[in-house]
């Protein structure tokens, strides 16, 4: 054998050994690397769909023109539209009405459409009156979380959940509504007020829900701005603002001479001096949640800048946080902290978004 040929063969052998070592190392790396978990991928994708659905529902309710806060009925026949029978929802639990919401057909990673249930007093077709942020809630998550609505992603079928069909239509165009093929435990029973994120046996449903904190402050801010603009229009046209209405049981919301603090005097300004309101404002009894104070240069608002010498303010008292009985003539049943006393010209501002469960009074300065 020539010396050149021998060296050439040795060189090739070294190269082969080098590649074997590289491939061996790569195999070890891949065998020990933490590869993406399918269940985690499924959960994160379903979570994204749930969050999109949740925001669409909040937008629907907060911008509702006839009954702000109302949520659509579930989709009963899987056509993407909310379904009703007369004035009632056709079902308390069904599919997400994505077409009614004006969004795309949301699916979880397994390709299943999202399910959806709404609190009976907060559905669009409900006759519960008055309908405002103090409306009772019966829907519960895990037994202790009040929810206005819940969205569910079924994810992978578990043992016994047979018969799922793509798009879930039969030849008559009606959906296969056996929720037990999709949901588990409390989420599949006949009590549409109870839903769960955990279970004793088996549950892989992914849930998201809308709490009062996530919806009502948006609508309450809308309401208080309507009242503020009406007061400013009244002031511009009449050259003054009205006195307060008495804070009593069964109020008439009529201003009383010499009264600086009390209920918002809706009756005394509605349609007067260019002040106008949408029909739902009084129809859903929003004046019963509005406190009003007018005492030029005398009002102080803690945590506000400037905090003193304010003329006129509004306070959205919001839903009860302690389960107190309403209606009531006691201001402590409506407001929190320094807002609970009448006649001291002192109020308190706090960030409602971060403290809604303990403080939900919304302060609005009308005339600084």
C-alpha angles and dihedrals in degrees: 000000000000117000091234092055092048092053090047092055092048090052092052090049091054091051091050092049090048092055091045089055091049093049091046091051091048090051092052091048093051093046092053100035118106102245122199112281114233093217091052091050090050092049095049092048092048090048090055091052091047092051092049091051092047093053091047090053092049091050090049093052099040094051097041108137100204105032112013111211095033118134125207123257118255121267106258102183100037096247094122096252129108110254128216138174106213105311096339133083111257088226137007090217125038141110125321108270093229095166092052088051092048095236136119124277099275118210136179120236092275090057096252122140119243121261123222140194129185132204109259094236094048100050115114093243095049118125093206107137135225093032114194140113091298093061111127119253124215102173114099134188115209090349098288112050117091111221133182091202140352130213121203133197110202095202119178119007113250127213109301095019094114130152102051110156128198106263085356100243127141125207092276092058093246120128125247097245101185097130090189088075089063111022134046143216114342090359091065101041129098096258103094092186095067127067131163141206093196135037141187095237118022133333130154099163114131113219138192126172144186117246125198088251091059097051116020101059089061091054093041089055089051090051096047091049090053089053092046093051091048090053092048091049089049091049092049094049099037100029094235144051124244128255120256126272119242116271097229141124113285094012122198092207089229119144117247124210113258095009112130100178135036141078121352105269095233096155093053096054105029107118092355125115091359093302109141137172136194114257093249092059094078096018090067092039098244091155087070089067097046122092120193135197128183118176112135115236091350105088121099125195116195116223091018128114114250091023101184145048093039119159109201135009141172126212123200102212095195132191122335113271099188103040092253118167116264141228093048139155090219114097091206087070089062112031140040140228115345092357093074099083128078124220103014094101090227125123135167133226122206133166101268094191093063098035104033095129092058104022125025104155109130114208121207122182109218101177116012 
